[in-house]
């Protein structure tokens, strides 16, 4: 693809994105999206998945800081950098509305932790939650945070492997 064609494609994408700003400003209340493994695609020059299978809040906050730093190194350019979190096991707890009736019910939710996720998601971050974790722990998927950037994959570990096979780098904090 020529540089001219790439620039035209980027302009068209930016125009489409700008026209969707009004729709994006409306709160998303629908159920989180469902993504098949085959639909996980590398769409930027550099793509990286952050593997979140841990439940320690300080480690999660460190991961968010690393993601923020990662975006800042690329000027938050969505054409240059694509980041995703794949969460399974205890890692899904950070994406729940509350911890009632979960293995973490005795824990306190870290105040404003999801606001921090929303802040970094403004740069294009996608979060893929493991359906198997929700099923195994008997957590209804409707309890996941309702945000455009949060969705489900059939299996967290399969998503990690699929994304790596498609060219995503792998990072795990801690």
C-alpha positions as CSV (number, residue, x, y, z in Angstrom):
1,X,0.0,0.0,0.0
2,X,1.4,3.4,-1.0
3,X,2.0,6.1,1.6
4,X,-0.7,8.2,-0.2
5,X,-3.2,5.3,0.1
6,X,-2.3,4.8,3.8
7,X,-2.8,8.5,4.5
8,X,-6.2,8.4,2.7
9,X,-7.2,5.3,4.7
10,X,-6.2,7.0,8.0
11,X,-8.1,10.1,7.1
12,X,-11.2,8.1,6.3
13,X,-10.8,6.2,9.6
14,X,-10.4,9.4,11.6
15,X,-13.5,10.9,9.9
16,X,-15.5,7.8,10.7
17,X,-14.2,7.9,14.3
18,X,-15.0,11.6,14.6
19,X,-18.6,11.1,13.3
20,X,-19.0,8.5,16.0
21,X,-18.1,10.8,18.8
22,X,-21.7,11.7,19.6
23,X,-22.6,8.0,19.8
24,X,-19.5,7.3,21.9
25,X,-20.6,10.1,24.4
26,X,-23.8,8.2,25.1
27,X,-23.3,5.7,28.0
28,X,-23.1,2.1,26.8
29,X,-25.6,0.0,28.7
30,X,-25.7,-3.0,26.4
31,X,-24.1,-6.3,27.4
32,X,-20.3,-6.5,26.8
33,X,-19.3,-7.6,23.2
34,X,-18.5,-11.2,22.4
35,X,-15.3,-11.7,20.3
36,X,-14.5,-15.0,18.7
37,X,-10.8,-16.1,18.8
38,X,-10.7,-15.9,15.0
39,X,-11.7,-12.2,15.2
40,X,-8.8,-11.1,17.4
41,X,-6.6,-9.2,15.0
42,X,-3.4,-7.2,15.0
43,X,-4.3,-3.8,13.6
44,X,-1.3,-1.6,14.4
45,X,2.4,-1.7,13.8
46,X,3.1,-2.6,17.4
47,X,0.6,-4.8,19.3
48,X,0.9,-6.0,22.9
49,X,-1.3,-8.0,25.2
50,X,-1.1,-7.6,29.0
51,X,-1.9,-10.9,30.7
52,X,-4.0,-10.4,33.9
53,X,-4.5,-13.6,35.7
54,X,-3.8,-12.1,39.2
55,X,-5.9,-10.5,41.8
56,X,-3.5,-8.3,43.7
57,X,-4.7,-4.7,43.4
58,X,-1.2,-3.1,43.6
59,X,-0.1,-5.4,40.8
60,X,-3.1,-4.4,38.7
61,X,-2.4,-0.7,39.3
62,X,1.2,-1.2,38.3
63,X,-0.1,-2.9,35.1
64,X,-2.3,0.1,34.4
65,X,0.7,2.4,34.9
66,X,2.8,0.3,32.5
67,X,-0.1,0.5,29.9
68,X,-0.2,4.3,30.4
69,X,3.6,4.6,29.9
70,X,3.3,2.3,26.9
71,X,0.8,4.7,25.3
72,X,2.8,7.8,26.2
73,X,5.9,6.4,24.4
74,X,3.9,6.2,21.1
75,X,2.0,9.5,21.6
76,X,-1.2,7.6,22.0
77,X,-1.3,7.0,18.2
78,X,-3.8,4.2,17.6
79,X,-2.2,3.4,14.2
80,X,1.2,2.8,15.8
81,X,0.2,0.9,19.0
82,X,-2.6,-1.5,19.9
83,X,-2.9,-2.7,23.5
84,X,-5.2,-5.2,25.1
85,X,-5.7,-6.8,28.5
86,X,-6.7,-10.5,28.6
87,X,-8.2,-11.2,32.1
88,X,-9.0,-14.6,33.5
89,X,-9.1,-16.3,36.9
90,X,-8.8,-13.7,39.7
91,X,-7.9,-11.0,37.1
92,X,-11.6,-10.7,36.1
93,X,-12.5,-9.2,39.5
94,X,-11.2,-5.8,38.5
95,X,-13.9,-5.7,35.7
96,X,-16.9,-6.6,37.9
97,X,-19.6,-4.1,39.1
98,X,-19.2,-5.5,42.6
99,X,-17.7,-8.6,44.3
100,X,-20.9,-9.9,45.9
101,X,-21.4,-13.7,45.5
102,X,-17.9,-14.2,44.2
103,X,-14.8,-15.8,45.7
104,X,-13.6,-12.2,46.4
105,X,-16.7,-11.1,48.3
106,X,-14.7,-10.5,51.5
107,X,-12.4,-8.1,49.7
108,X,-13.0,-4.4,49.3
109,X,-13.1,-3.0,45.8
110,X,-10.2,-0.6,45.3
111,X,-11.8,2.9,45.0
112,X,-11.7,4.4,41.6
113,X,-9.7,1.6,40.1
114,X,-12.1,1.2,37.1
115,X,-11.9,5.0,36.5
116,X,-8.2,4.4,35.9
117,X,-9.0,1.7,33.4
118,X,-11.4,4.0,31.7
119,X,-8.7,6.7,31.5
120,X,-6.2,4.4,29.7
121,X,-8.9,3.0,27.5
122,X,-9.4,6.4,25.9
123,X,-6.3,5.6,24.0
124,X,-7.8,2.4,22.4
125,X,-7.2,-0.2,25.0
126,X,-9.4,-3.3,24.7
127,X,-10.2,-5.7,27.6
128,X,-11.0,-9.4,26.9
129,X,-12.6,-11.3,29.7
130,X,-12.6,-15.1,29.9
131,X,-16.0,-16.7,29.6
132,X,-14.7,-19.9,31.1
133,X,-13.8,-18.0,34.3
134,X,-17.3,-16.5,34.6
135,X,-18.9,-19.9,34.0
136,X,-16.6,-21.9,36.3
137,X,-17.1,-19.3,39.1
138,X,-20.9,-19.0,38.4
139,X,-20.7,-15.3,37.8
140,X,-23.3,-14.0,35.4
141,X,-21.6,-12.2,32.5
142,X,-24.1,-9.3,33.0
143,X,-22.1,-8.4,36.1
144,X,-19.1,-7.3,34.0
145,X,-18.6,-3.6,33.7
146,X,-20.5,-2.1,30.8
147,X,-18.0,-0.2,28.7
148,X,-17.4,-0.2,25.0
149,X,-13.8,-1.5,25.5
150,X,-14.8,-4.5,27.7
151,X,-15.9,-7.8,26.1
152,X,-15.7,-11.5,26.3
153,X,-13.6,-14.2,24.6
154,X,-14.4,-17.9,24.9
155,X,-11.2,-18.6,26.8
156,X,-8.6,-16.3,28.3
157,X,-5.6,-18.6,27.8
158,X,-6.7,-19.4,24.3
159,X,-7.0,-15.6,23.6
160,X,-3.4,-15.1,24.9
161,X,-2.1,-17.9,22.6
162,X,-4.1,-16.7,19.6
163,X,-3.0,-13.1,20.0
164,X,0.6,-14.1,20.3
165,X,0.3,-16.3,17.2
166,X,-1.0,-13.2,15.4
167,X,1.9,-11.1,16.3
168,X,1.0,-9.5,19.7
169,X,3.9,-9.2,22.1
170,X,3.3,-10.6,25.6
171,X,3.7,-8.7,28.9
172,X,2.9,-9.8,32.4
173,X,3.4,-7.5,35.4
174,X,5.0,-8.8,38.5
